[in-house]
Amino acid sequence: MNMQAMMKQAQQLQQKMLKTQEEINNTEFEGKASLVTVIMMGNKELKSVKINSDSMEKDDIEALEDMILIAINDAMNQINKVTEEKMGAYTKGIPGLF
């Protein structure tokens, strides 16, 4: 394969990677933990936090904080998994790229 063909192939791969990353960034991920639901964008921007406080008492704040943390981490894990699945097709297991 000549150098021009390799460069063209590399540019096409780069364009596909950028398109895939943009798709992930624009996807909403929902994390849940008991009374808390969070929505995060694929770029890891927190979009919303919803708390079902109908059955909560005021002294449950500490538990609520823990649930928020768990829900956010759940959404982050989903983002990381989808990013790894989709971008892994381009990186072929090269560690540390995404």
Order of alpha helices (4+ residues) and beta strands (2+ residues): alpha-beta-beta-beta-alpha
